[in-house]
Amino acid sequence: MAFVKYYAIFISMSLFVASLNSGSNGNCYYVGNEKEAVLIDAGISCREIEKRMKRLGLDLKKVKAVFISHEHSDHIKGLTTLSRKYALPVYITSNTYRNSGLQLESSVVAGFKAHLAISVGSLSVLAFPKFHDASDPHSFIVTCSGVKIGVFTDIGTVCEQVRLHFQQCDAVFLEANYCSKLLSEGSYPYFLKRRITGGNGHLSNDQALELFLQYRTPRLTHLFLSHLSKDNNCPKLVENLFSSQCPEVKVVVASRYEETEVFCIGAGATSSYRIPDKEVFQYTLF
C-alpha cells in the first residue's frame, strides 16, 4: 500500500505525454494528468487516434480540447471528425482557421492569443509564435503542478521565444527534421530544399542539437525528437547524435508510423519514472 500511495502522490504532480504520430504524414501529441488532457494537433484520422490511445491505455474521454499549431494538412486532417464525434473544443487562431479549409461547428471553435495562457481544467496551455510558412503558426507549452511540456515542431528558425521557453521545460517535443548532408545529396528539387532549409521551414538535426546543448537545463529529463523526414533523416542517426551528448536525458524518437509509449514527467525527475507494476500503474493513472 505504501508503494501505491507513493505513486498516487507522484502521479498527482505529474504529466503524461505521448506522441500518437509525428511526421509529414500526420502529427498528434497527447499531454495530460490523471483527470484531463489536451491534444496538440490532430493530423491523423480520428480512427487512428482512437486506436493508438486505446493501445496506450489512454481514455479519449479525458481529452478536453485540441490545440492547432497551424493549418497544414498533417496537423488538421483528423480534426473535423474527432471534434464532431467527441464534441471537443478546438483552439485555433482566426487566421489559421480562415486558411485551413476546415468547416467546424461554430460552437466548438475557440480562439487563442500568443502569450495568454488558457486553462483546461487544471492544465494551462500557453502559445507563442514561431517561424514557419503558414498563416499564423504557434508552438505550445502545457503546464500543470509546475511541470512544463513543450511542443516545438515545424520551426524554421530558433528564435528568442524558442530559446526562452525551451529552458523552462521538463520535457520537449523538438523537431529534428532533416540531416543536412542527406537533404543536400538527395533527390528533392532545389525549390523544396530551399523551403525546408529556409527561415520558415524546418529545423535540421544540427540546429536542434545546438538548441539542446546550449539551452537545456537540469530540469529537462525527456527529449522527444519529432517530425523526422522520411527521406532526409534516419531515426537511429538522430537518436545516437543526441544520446551521446547528454546521456542523463531520456531521448525518444517519435515515429511517423506508430505511437510512442506513455511517459510520466514529474518536476525535477531524473528518469522516466515508469511504474513497474502494470496493475498499479493502470489503477493510479486511469
N, C-alpha and C positions, 0 to 999 in steps of 0.2 A: 504493500500500500504506500510506503514511503516513496518508492520509485514512481508510482503513478502520480502521487501528489507533487513530486518534484517536477515532472514533465508537464503536468497540468499548469503549474505556475509558469514554467518556461514558455509553454505554448501561448499562454495568455499575453505574453510580452513579445511575441514573435510574429513574423510574416512568412507566409508560404508562397513560394514562387515556382513557376514552371513556364517553359516555352512550349506552346502547343504546336507551333511551326515557325520557322524562321528562314526567310529567303525570298527571292524574287517570285516564287510560286505561291507565296502567302505568308503572312505574319500575324501572330496572335500570341499574347503573353498574359499569363494569369498571375495576379498578386492579390493575396487576401489573408485574413486572420481566421480565427475559429468561428466567426459569426457572419462575416460578409466578405465580398471580393469584388474586384473590377477586372475587366479585360482591357488591355491596351491593344487596339486594332482588332479587326475580325476579317482577316484576309483569306481564310479558308472557309469551306462551306459549314453551314450550321450542323449538318450531319457529322462532319469530321470533328468539329468542336465537341459535340456530344460524345462521340465515340472515344476520343482521346481523354477527355475529362473523366469519363467512366472508367477507362483503364487505369487512370491515376487515382481513382477513389475520390475525385473531387465532385462536389454537388453543384450543378448549374443553378439550382435554386438560391444558392448563396451569392451568385453574381448579381450585383445590384445596378451596374451601369457599364457601358462601354465608352471608352475614350478614343477618339480617332485622331491620329497624328497628321495625316494629310490624305488627299483624295486619290492617290494612285491605287489601281485595282487590287494590287497584292496586299492592301491594307483594309479594304472595304468590301470585297466581293461576297463575303458571307453575312454581311451586316443586316441587310433588309429582312431576310428570313429569320435570323436569330432574334432581332429586335421584335419582330411581329409575334413570333412564337412565344417568347418569354416576357413580352411587354417591358423590354429593357429601355431605360432612358439612354439616349445617345448624346454624349457631349462632343460637340463639333463646332468649329467656328463657322460663322456665316459665309465667309469666303470659301472655305473648304467645301461646305455643303453645296454652295452655288455651282462649284466646278466639278462636283463629284458625279452628277447624274443620278444621285440617289433620290428615291421617292418614298420617304419615310412618313409614317403617321405624324402629323404635326404635334400631337400630344406627347410624343417621345423625344422630340428634338430639343435639346438644351444647349446653350452656348457656354463658352468659357473664354476667359481672357488671360493673357500671359501674366504671370507673377501674382495671380489672385487664386488662392487655394480654394478647392471645392470639397466639401465634406460629403462623404458617402458612408453613413453610419459613423463608425469610429476611425475610418480611413480618411486621409486627407490627400488630395491629388492636386499637384501644382504643375502647371505647364509653363514652358519657356520657349521662345522662338529659336529656330535653328536654320542653317543654310541648306536648302535642298530645292530642286527645281519643281516646286509645287506652289500653289497659290498662297498658302498661309501655314507652313509646316511648323510643328511643335514637338518637343520632347517632353517627357513627364517624370516627375518624382512622386512616388506613393509612400506615404508616411503613416506609421501607427506606433504608439508607445515608444517613440524615439528611434524606431527602426526605419531606415530610408532605402527604398529600392528605386534605381534609375533605369529608364528605358531610353537609350541613346542610339538609335539607328537612323539610317538614311540621312547622314550628316556629311556635307561636303567639306566643311571646314571646322577645325577645333577652335571654336571662338571662346571668348572670355566667359560666356554663360556656361558653356560645357565644362570648362575647367573649374569654375566656381562650384557647380553642382556635383561634379564628379568627386570632389574632395569631401562631400558630405554623406556619401552613400556607404551603406553596409554591403550592398550587392548591386551590380550593374549589368544590364544587358547592353553590351557595347558592340557596335558594328566593326567588323573586320572583313570588309567586303572582298578585297582582291589582293593578290600578290602582284606587285608592280612588274616583276620580270615575266610572270605568266601572262599578264594582260598585254604588256608591250610586245611579246613574241607571239601572241595568239592571233586568232582569225577575225576578231571583231573589226568592223570597218573603222576608219580613222575618226569619223564624227562621233561614234559611240564611245571610243576610247577617250576622246576629249570630254564627252559628257560625264563619264564616270570619274575621271581624274580632276575635273574642274571643281571650282569652289562651291558649286551647288550639286555635286554628285554624291559620291560615297567615300568612306574612309578606307584607306589601304591598311594592310597589316602593320606596316611601319608607322603610319600615323597613329593608329590605335595603340600600338606598343609605346610610342613616345608619350602619349597622354597617360597611359597606365604607369609608366616608370616615373614620370615627373610629378604626377598629381595624386597618386594613390596615398592613402593614409592608413595607419594601423587598424582603423575600424573596418576597412574593406576586407571582407572574408571570402566573397564569391564573385567571380567574373564570368559572365556568360557571353561567349564570343558569338556574335549574331550576324544574320543577313549575309552569310558567306556566298560568294558567287559559285555557281555550279561549274563554270568553265574556267574561271581565272583564280581559283583558290583550291586549297587542299586542307580538309579538316585536321588531319594528322600534323601537317606542317604548322598550322596555326596553333594547335594545342601545344606542341613541343616548343614553339617560339616563346609563348607566354609562360608556360610552366617552368621552363628552365631559368627564367629571370626572377621569379618570385615564388618559390615552392610553398610558402606558407599560405598563399591564396589558392582557394579551390577554383580551378579553371575548368569550365564546361563548354563544349562546343554545341551550340543549339543547331539541331538538324533541320534541313529543309524537307525531310521525309517523314519524321515522326516526332513525338513529344519527348521532352526530357523527363527525368523523374522529378518529383516534388522535393524542393529543398526548404528546410526550415532555417530562417535567418533571424538571429537574435542580436540585439545591440551588444557589441563588444565580443561577439562569438569568435572563436579561433578555429572552429571546424564546422562541418555541416550540421552537427548535432542530429544525425539520423537516429531515430529511435529504434533500437534493435528488436524490440518485441512488436511484431506487426499488429497483434490484437490490441496491445496497449496504445500503439500509435493510432489505429483506427478509432478506438474508443475516445481518446482525448482530442483528436483532431476533427473527427467527423460525427 
